[in-house]
Amino acid sequence: MKQFIEFKKQREMSQILSDTFGFLRNEFKTFFGVFFKIIAPYLVVMLISYGFYMFQIGDLMNFSVSGSNSILSGITVFFVALIFLLATVTTYVMAQATTLFYIKSYIKNNGTIDFSEIKENVYDSFWKFIGLGFLVAICVGFGFLFCLIPGIYLYVPLVLSFSILAFDGKGVSDAFSDSFTLVKEYWWVTFASLFVVGIIVMVTSYAFALPATIYTYAKMGILSGEIDAENFTVADPISIILGIISTLAQFLLNIISVVASVLIYFDLNEKKNFTGTYERIKNLGGTADE
Protein backbone atom coordinates (compact mmCIF):
# COMPACT_ATOMS: atom_id res chain seq x y z
CA MET A 1 0.00 0.00 0.00
CA LYS A 2 1.40 3.38 -1.04
CA GLN A 3 2.16 5.92 1.67
CA PHE A 4 0.12 9.11 1.36
CA ILE A 5 2.25 12.26 1.23
CA GLU A 6 0.62 15.13 3.12
CA PHE A 7 1.38 18.30 1.17
CA LYS A 8 -0.41 20.82 3.38
CA LYS A 9 2.04 21.04 6.25
CA GLN A 10 5.20 22.83 7.31
CA ARG A 11 8.53 21.24 6.38
CA GLU A 12 12.22 21.70 6.94
CA MET A 13 14.52 21.70 3.91
CA SER A 14 15.51 18.05 4.45
CA GLN A 15 11.83 17.06 4.55
CA ILE A 16 11.15 18.95 1.31
CA LEU A 17 13.90 16.98 -0.41
CA SER A 18 12.90 13.60 1.05
CA ASP A 19 9.17 14.10 0.35
CA THR A 20 9.90 15.26 -3.22
CA PHE A 21 11.63 11.98 -4.03
CA GLY A 22 9.24 10.03 -1.82
CA PHE A 23 6.23 11.31 -3.76
CA LEU A 24 7.82 10.54 -7.14
CA ARG A 25 8.87 7.10 -5.94
CA ASN A 26 5.43 6.22 -4.54
CA GLU A 27 3.52 7.64 -7.51
CA PHE A 28 6.04 6.67 -10.20
CA LYS A 29 3.86 4.28 -12.20
CA THR A 30 0.59 6.20 -11.83
CA PHE A 31 2.12 9.62 -12.31
CA PHE A 32 4.10 8.84 -15.44
CA GLY A 33 1.14 6.91 -16.85
CA VAL A 34 -0.97 10.08 -16.62
CA PHE A 35 1.95 12.32 -17.55
CA PHE A 36 2.78 10.61 -20.84
CA LYS A 37 -0.88 10.20 -21.82
CA ILE A 38 -1.15 13.98 -21.86
CA ILE A 39 2.40 14.99 -22.81
CA ALA A 40 3.50 12.28 -25.27
CA PRO A 41 2.36 13.92 -28.57
CA TYR A 42 4.00 17.24 -27.69
CA LEU A 43 7.14 15.57 -26.39
CA VAL A 44 7.55 13.54 -29.59
CA VAL A 45 7.25 16.70 -31.71
CA MET A 46 9.80 18.46 -29.50
CA LEU A 47 12.36 15.66 -29.74
CA ILE A 48 11.90 15.15 -33.49
CA SER A 49 12.19 18.88 -34.16
CA TYR A 50 15.34 18.93 -32.01
CA GLY A 51 16.83 16.15 -34.14
CA PHE A 52 16.00 17.99 -37.37
CA TYR A 53 17.36 21.22 -35.93
CA MET A 54 20.70 19.62 -35.06
CA PHE A 55 20.86 17.98 -38.49
CA GLN A 56 20.17 21.29 -40.25
CA ILE A 57 22.75 23.11 -38.10
CA GLY A 58 25.31 20.51 -39.16
CA ASP A 59 24.36 20.99 -42.80
CA LEU A 60 24.56 24.79 -42.48
CA MET A 61 28.07 24.59 -41.01
CA ASN A 62 29.27 22.41 -43.86
CA PHE A 63 31.36 24.95 -45.75
CA SER A 64 31.59 22.76 -48.84
CA VAL A 65 28.01 23.56 -49.88
CA SER A 66 27.34 26.22 -52.51
CA GLY A 67 26.10 29.72 -51.71
CA SER A 68 22.50 29.10 -52.87
CA ASN A 69 22.31 25.88 -50.84
CA SER A 70 23.73 27.74 -47.85
CA ILE A 71 20.95 30.36 -48.06
CA LEU A 72 18.32 27.62 -48.39
CA SER A 73 19.82 25.80 -45.40
CA GLY A 74 19.73 29.02 -43.37
CA ILE A 75 16.02 29.51 -44.12
CA THR A 76 15.33 25.87 -43.25
CA VAL A 77 17.23 26.19 -39.97
CA PHE A 78 15.15 29.24 -39.05
CA PHE A 79 11.81 27.47 -39.56
CA VAL A 80 12.99 24.25 -37.87
CA ALA A 81 14.31 26.30 -34.93
CA LEU A 82 10.96 28.10 -34.71
CA ILE A 83 9.07 24.80 -34.64
CA PHE A 84 11.49 23.46 -32.02
CA LEU A 85 11.04 26.58 -29.87
CA LEU A 86 7.23 26.44 -30.04
CA ALA A 87 7.22 22.69 -29.35
CA THR A 88 9.58 23.14 -26.40
CA VAL A 89 7.53 25.93 -24.82
CA THR A 90 4.29 23.99 -25.31
CA THR A 91 5.73 20.76 -23.93
CA TYR A 92 7.27 22.36 -20.84
CA VAL A 93 4.06 24.29 -20.09
CA MET A 94 1.96 21.15 -20.49
CA ALA A 95 4.40 19.18 -18.33
CA GLN A 96 4.32 21.73 -15.52
CA ALA A 97 0.54 22.04 -15.62
CA THR A 98 0.12 18.25 -15.67
CA THR A 99 2.40 17.83 -12.65
CA LEU A 100 0.66 20.57 -10.67
CA PHE A 101 -2.86 19.38 -11.42
CA TYR A 102 -1.87 15.76 -10.76
CA ILE A 103 -0.79 16.81 -7.27
CA LYS A 104 -3.97 18.87 -6.87
CA SER A 105 -6.08 15.81 -7.73
CA TYR A 106 -3.89 13.67 -5.46
CA ILE A 107 -4.53 16.01 -2.51
CA LYS A 108 -8.24 16.43 -3.25
CA ASN A 109 -8.89 12.67 -3.48
CA ASN A 110 -6.57 11.64 -0.61
CA GLY A 111 -3.98 9.82 -2.67
CA THR A 112 -6.01 8.78 -5.70
CA ILE A 113 -6.29 10.73 -8.94
CA ASP A 114 -8.95 11.57 -11.51
CA PHE A 115 -7.41 11.51 -15.00
CA SER A 116 -10.28 13.29 -16.77
CA GLU A 117 -10.19 16.08 -14.17
CA ILE A 118 -6.42 16.50 -14.56
CA LYS A 119 -6.61 16.59 -18.34
CA GLU A 120 -9.46 19.09 -18.31
CA ASN A 121 -7.62 21.39 -15.89
CA VAL A 122 -4.41 21.21 -17.95
CA TYR A 123 -6.09 22.22 -21.19
CA ASP A 124 -8.34 24.85 -19.57
CA SER A 125 -5.37 26.58 -17.92
CA PHE A 126 -2.91 26.28 -20.83
CA TRP A 127 -3.05 29.93 -21.90
CA LYS A 128 -2.89 31.11 -18.29
CA PHE A 129 0.34 29.18 -17.84
CA ILE A 130 1.65 30.58 -21.12
CA GLY A 131 0.81 34.14 -20.04
CA LEU A 132 2.30 33.72 -16.58
CA GLY A 133 5.39 32.02 -17.99
CA PHE A 134 5.89 34.86 -20.46
CA LEU A 135 5.51 37.45 -17.68
CA VAL A 136 7.91 35.60 -15.37
CA ALA A 137 10.46 35.12 -18.16
CA ILE A 138 10.45 38.85 -19.00
CA CYS A 139 10.86 39.95 -15.36
CA VAL A 140 13.53 37.41 -14.46
CA GLY A 141 15.26 37.92 -17.81
CA PHE A 142 15.50 41.68 -17.31
CA GLY A 143 16.67 41.07 -13.76
CA PHE A 144 19.54 38.89 -14.96
CA LEU A 145 20.26 41.26 -17.84
CA PHE A 146 20.89 44.30 -15.68
CA CYS A 147 22.46 42.50 -12.76
CA LEU A 148 22.60 38.95 -11.46
CA ILE A 149 21.20 39.72 -7.99
CA PRO A 150 17.84 41.24 -9.12
CA GLY A 151 17.31 38.22 -11.37
CA ILE A 152 17.85 35.80 -8.49
CA TYR A 153 15.67 37.92 -6.19
CA LEU A 154 12.78 37.87 -8.66
CA TYR A 155 13.18 34.21 -9.59
CA VAL A 156 12.65 32.93 -6.02
CA PRO A 157 9.06 34.17 -5.52
CA LEU A 158 8.01 33.96 -9.16
CA VAL A 159 8.85 30.25 -9.45
CA LEU A 160 6.06 29.69 -6.89
CA SER A 161 3.52 31.74 -8.84
CA PHE A 162 2.62 28.70 -10.96
CA SER A 163 1.59 26.79 -7.83
CA ILE A 164 -0.56 29.74 -6.77
CA LEU A 165 -2.16 29.73 -10.22
CA ALA A 166 -2.97 26.01 -9.99
CA PHE A 167 -3.87 25.51 -6.33
CA ASP A 168 -5.50 28.86 -5.48
CA GLY A 169 -7.26 29.25 -8.81
CA LYS A 170 -5.92 32.79 -9.17
CA GLY A 171 -5.55 34.74 -12.39
CA VAL A 172 -2.20 35.55 -13.94
CA SER A 173 -1.80 38.99 -12.35
CA ASP A 174 -2.94 37.82 -8.91
CA ALA A 175 -0.66 34.78 -8.98
CA PHE A 176 2.22 37.04 -10.00
CA SER A 177 1.68 39.54 -7.18
CA ASP A 178 0.70 37.00 -4.51
CA SER A 179 3.99 35.14 -4.97
CA PHE A 180 5.87 38.10 -3.49
CA THR A 181 3.49 38.24 -0.53
CA LEU A 182 3.91 34.50 0.03
CA VAL A 183 7.71 34.63 0.08
CA LYS A 184 7.91 37.80 2.16
CA GLU A 185 9.94 37.16 5.37
CA TYR A 186 10.89 33.70 4.04
CA TRP A 187 12.96 34.64 0.99
CA TRP A 188 16.26 33.17 2.23
CA VAL A 189 14.68 29.88 3.31
CA THR A 190 12.92 29.58 -0.05
CA PHE A 191 16.11 30.46 -1.91
CA ALA A 192 18.10 27.82 0.01
CA SER A 193 15.53 25.10 -0.77
CA LEU A 194 15.36 25.99 -4.48
CA PHE A 195 19.15 26.24 -4.66
CA VAL A 196 19.72 22.76 -3.23
CA VAL A 197 17.09 21.21 -5.51
CA GLY A 198 18.57 23.08 -8.47
CA ILE A 199 22.06 21.74 -7.72
CA ILE A 200 20.74 18.17 -7.58
CA VAL A 201 18.88 18.54 -10.88
CA MET A 202 21.82 20.29 -12.58
CA VAL A 203 24.39 17.68 -11.54
CA THR A 204 22.09 14.84 -12.66
CA SER A 205 21.47 16.63 -15.97
CA TYR A 206 25.21 16.93 -16.55
CA ALA A 207 25.56 13.20 -15.92
CA PHE A 208 23.10 12.49 -18.75
CA ALA A 209 24.81 15.04 -21.01
CA LEU A 210 28.27 13.53 -20.39
CA PRO A 211 28.06 10.76 -23.05
CA ALA A 212 27.28 13.32 -25.78
CA THR A 213 30.18 15.51 -24.61
CA ILE A 214 32.62 12.59 -24.54
CA TYR A 215 31.49 11.45 -27.99
CA THR A 216 31.96 14.97 -29.41
CA TYR A 217 35.48 15.21 -27.97
CA ALA A 218 36.35 11.75 -29.24
CA LYS A 219 35.00 12.60 -32.70
CA MET A 220 37.11 15.75 -32.82
CA GLY A 221 40.17 13.78 -31.78
CA ILE A 222 40.74 15.82 -28.61
CA LEU A 223 40.95 12.73 -26.41
CA SER A 224 43.56 11.14 -28.67
CA GLY A 225 45.44 14.39 -29.15
CA GLU A 226 44.89 14.33 -32.93
CA ILE A 227 42.38 17.05 -33.76
CA ASP A 228 40.79 16.66 -37.18
CA ALA A 229 38.86 19.89 -37.69
CA GLU A 230 38.69 19.45 -41.48
CA ASN A 231 36.61 16.26 -41.38
CA PHE A 232 34.67 17.16 -38.26
CA THR A 233 30.87 17.18 -38.62
CA VAL A 234 28.63 18.90 -36.10
CA ALA A 235 25.74 16.47 -36.30
CA ASP A 236 25.82 12.79 -37.16
CA PRO A 237 23.22 10.14 -36.21
CA ILE A 238 25.02 9.12 -33.01
CA SER A 239 25.48 12.69 -31.73
CA ILE A 240 21.86 13.52 -32.57
CA ILE A 241 20.59 10.43 -30.69
CA LEU A 242 22.79 11.23 -27.68
CA GLY A 243 21.55 14.84 -27.79
CA ILE A 244 17.92 13.66 -27.85
CA ILE A 245 18.56 11.40 -24.84
CA SER A 246 20.17 14.30 -22.97
CA THR A 247 17.29 16.64 -23.85
CA LEU A 248 14.71 14.06 -22.73
CA ALA A 249 16.56 13.49 -19.45
CA GLN A 250 16.71 17.23 -18.71
CA PHE A 251 13.01 17.53 -19.49
CA LEU A 252 12.04 14.71 -17.12
CA LEU A 253 14.39 15.92 -14.37
CA ASN A 254 12.55 19.24 -14.42
CA ILE A 255 9.65 17.39 -12.77
CA ILE A 256 11.73 17.17 -9.59
CA SER A 257 11.94 20.96 -9.45
CA VAL A 258 8.18 21.33 -9.99
CA VAL A 259 7.28 18.87 -7.21
CA ALA A 260 9.76 20.54 -4.85
CA SER A 261 8.29 23.98 -5.64
CA VAL A 262 4.82 22.65 -4.72
CA LEU A 263 6.08 21.42 -1.35
CA ILE A 264 7.76 24.80 -0.77
CA TYR A 265 4.53 26.58 -1.71
CA PHE A 266 2.48 24.56 0.78
CA ASP A 267 5.15 24.98 3.46
CA LEU A 268 4.99 28.78 3.13
CA ASN A 269 1.22 28.77 2.79
CA GLU A 270 0.95 26.79 6.02
CA LYS A 271 3.32 29.10 7.87
CA LYS A 272 1.29 32.15 6.84
CA ASN A 273 -2.31 30.93 6.45
CA PHE A 274 -2.50 27.60 8.36
CA THR A 275 -4.78 26.24 5.63
CA GLY A 276 -3.92 22.59 6.21
CA THR A 277 -4.19 22.96 9.99
CA TYR A 278 -7.67 24.47 9.73
CA GLU A 279 -8.76 21.71 7.35
CA ARG A 280 -7.51 18.99 9.71
CA ILE A 281 -9.29 20.62 12.67
CA LYS A 282 -12.47 20.88 10.61
CA ASN A 283 -12.21 17.22 9.60
CA LEU A 284 -11.69 16.18 13.22
CA GLY A 285 -14.74 18.19 14.21
CA GLY A 286 -16.78 16.58 11.45
CA THR A 287 -15.67 13.11 12.55
CA ALA A 288 -16.56 13.88 16.17
CA ASP A 289 -20.05 15.09 15.19
CA GLU A 290 -20.68 11.92 13.24
ZAMARGU-4260 file (C-alpha; in steps of 0.2 Angstrom, whole numbers, plus 5000, padded with zeros to 4 digits):
<rodrens>
0) 5000/5000/5000 | 5007/5017/4995 | 5011/5030/5008 | 5001/5046/5007 | 5011/5061/5006
5) 5003/5076/5016 | 5007/5092/5006 | 4998/5104/5017 | 5010/5105/5031 | 5026/5114/5037
10) 5043/5106/5032 | 5061/5108/5035 | 5073/5108/5020 | 5078/5090/5022 | 5059/5085/5023
15) 5056/5095/5007 | 5069/5085/4998 | 5064/5068/5005 | 5046/5071/5002 | 5049/5076/4984
20) 5058/5060/4980 | 5046/5050/4991 | 5031/5057/4981 | 5039/5053/4964 | 5044/5035/4970
25) 5027/5031/4977 | 5018/5038/4962 | 5030/5033/4949 | 5019/5021/4939 | 5003/5031/4941
30) 5011/5048/4938 | 5021/5044/4923 | 5006/5035/4916 | 4995/5050/4917 | 5010/5062/4912
35) 5014/5053/4896 | 4996/5051/4891 | 4994/5070/4891 | 5012/5075/4886 | 5018/5061/4874
40) 5012/5070/4857 | 5020/5086/4862 | 5036/5078/4868 | 5038/5068/4852 | 5036/5083/4841
45) 5049/5092/4853 | 5062/5078/4851 | 5060/5076/4833 | 5061/5094/4829 | 5077/5095/4840
50) 5084/5081/4829 | 5080/5090/4813 | 5087/5106/4820 | 5104/5098/4825 | 5104/5090/4808
55) 5101/5106/4799 | 5114/5116/4809 | 5127/5103/4804 | 5122/5105/4786 | 5123/5124/4788
60) 5140/5123/4795 | 5146/5112/4781 | 5157/5125/4771 | 5158/5114/4756 | 5140/5118/4751
65) 5137/5131/4737 | 5130/5149/4741 | 5113/5145/4736 | 5112/5129/4746 | 5119/5139/4761
70) 5105/5152/4760 | 5092/5138/4758 | 5099/5129/4773 | 5099/5145/4783 | 5080/5148/4779
75) 5077/5129/4784 | 5086/5131/4800 | 5076/5146/4805 | 5059/5137/4802 | 5065/5121/4811
80) 5072/5132/4825 | 5055/5141/4826 | 5045/5124/4827 | 5057/5117/4840 | 5055/5133/4851
85) 5036/5132/4850 | 5036/5113/4853 | 5048/5116/4868 | 5038/5130/4876 | 5021/5120/4873
90) 5029/5104/4880 | 5036/5112/4896 | 5020/5121/4900 | 5010/5106/4898 | 5022/5096/4908
95) 5022/5109/4922 | 5003/5110/4922 | 5001/5091/4922 | 5012/5089/4937 | 5003/5103/4947
100) 4986/5097/4943 | 4991/5079/4946 | 4996/5084/4964 | 4980/5094/4966 | 4970/5079/4961
105) 4981/5068/4973 | 4977/5080/4987 | 4959/5082/4984 | 4956/5063/4983 | 4967/5058/4997
110) 4980/5049/4987 | 4970/5044/4972 | 4969/5054/4955 | 4955/5058/4942 | 4963/5058/4925
115) 4949/5066/4916 | 4949/5080/4929 | 4968/5082/4927 | 4967/5083/4908 | 4953/5095/4908
120) 4962/5107/4921 | 4978/5106/4910 | 4970/5111/4894 | 4958/5124/4902 | 4973/5133/4910
125) 4985/5131/4896 | 4985/5150/4890 | 4986/5156/4909 | 5002/5146/4911 | 5008/5153/4894
130) 5004/5171/4900 | 5012/5169/4917 | 5027/5160/4910 | 5029/5174/4898 | 5028/5187/4912
135) 5040/5178/4923 | 5052/5176/4909 | 5052/5194/4905 | 5054/5200/4923 | 5068/5187/4928
140) 5076/5190/4911 | 5077/5208/4913 | 5083/5205/4931 | 5098/5194/4925 | 5101/5206/4911
145) 5104/5222/4922 | 5112/5212/4936 | 5113/5195/4943 | 5106/5199/4960 | 5089/5206/4954
150) 5087/5191/4943 | 5089/5179/4958 | 5078/5190/4969 | 5064/5189/4957 | 5066/5171/4952
155) 5063/5165/4970 | 5045/5171/4972 | 5040/5170/4954 | 5044/5151/4953 | 5030/5148/4966
160) 5018/5159/4956 | 5013/5143/4945 | 5008/5134/4961 | 4997/5149/4966 | 4989/5149/4949
165) 4985/5130/4950 | 4981/5128/4968 | 4973/5144/4973 | 4964/5146/4956 | 4970/5164/4954
170) 4972/5174/4938 | 4989/5178/4930 | 4991/5195/4938 | 4985/5189/4955 | 4997/5174/4955
175) 5011/5185/4950 | 5008/5198/4964 | 5004/5185/4977 | 5020/5176/4975 | 5029/5190/4983
180) 5017/5191/4997 | 5020/5173/5000 | 5039/5173/5000 | 5040/5189/5011 | 5050/5186/5027
185) 5054/5168/5020 | 5065/5173/5005 | 5081/5166/5011 | 5073/5149/5017 | 5065/5148/5000
190) 5081/5152/4990 | 5090/5139/5000 | 5078/5125/4996 | 5077/5130/4978 | 5096/5131/4977
195) 5099/5114/4984 | 5085/5106/4972 | 5093/5115/4958 | 5110/5109/4961 | 5104/5091/4962
200) 5094/5093/4946 | 5109/5101/4937 | 5122/5088/4942 | 5110/5074/4937 | 5107/5083/4920
205) 5126/5085/4917 | 5128/5066/4920 | 5116/5062/4906 | 5124/5075/4895 | 5141/5068/4898
210) 5140/5054/4885 | 5136/5067/4871 | 5151/5078/4877 | 5163/5063/4877 | 5157/5057/4860
215) 5160/5075/4853 | 5177/5076/4860 | 5182/5059/4854 | 5175/5063/4836 | 5186/5079/4836
220) 5201/5069/4841 | 5204/5079/4857 | 5205/5064/4868 | 5218/5056/4857 | 5227/5072/4854
225) 5224/5072/4835 | 5212/5085/4831 | 5204/5083/4814 | 5194/5099/4812 | 5193/5097/4793
230) 5183/5081/4793 | 5173/5086/4809 | 5154/5086/4807 | 5143/5095/4819 | 5129/5082/4818
235) 5129/5064/4814 | 5116/5051/4819 | 5125/5046/4835 | 5127/5063/4841 | 5109/5068/4837
240) 5103/5052/4847 | 5114/5056/4862 | 5108/5074/4861 | 5090/5068/4861 | 5093/5057/4876
245) 5101/5071/4885 | 5086/5083/4881 | 5074/5070/4886 | 5083/5067/4903 | 5084/5086/4906
250) 5065/5088/4903 | 5060/5074/4914 | 5072/5080/4928 | 5063/5096/4928 | 5048/5087/4936
255) 5059/5086/4952 | 5060/5105/4953 | 5041/5107/4950 | 5036/5094/4964 | 5049/5103/4976
260) 5041/5120/4972 | 5024/5113/4976 | 5030/5107/4993 | 5039/5124/4996 | 5023/5133/4991
265) 5012/5123/5004 | 5026/5125/5017 | 5025/5144/5016 | 5006/5144/5014 | 5005/5134/5030
270) 5017/5146/5039 | 5006/5161/5034 | 4988/5155/5032 | 4987/5138/5042 | 4976/5131/5028
275) 4980/5113/5031 | 4979/5115/5050 | 4962/5122/5049 | 4956/5109/5037 | 4962/5095/5049
280) 4954/5103/5063 | 4938/5104/5053 | 4939/5086/5048 | 4942/5081/5066 | 4926/5091/5071
285) 4916/5083/5057 | 4922/5066/5063 | 4917/5069/5081 | 4900/5075/5076 | 4897/5060/5066
</rodrens>
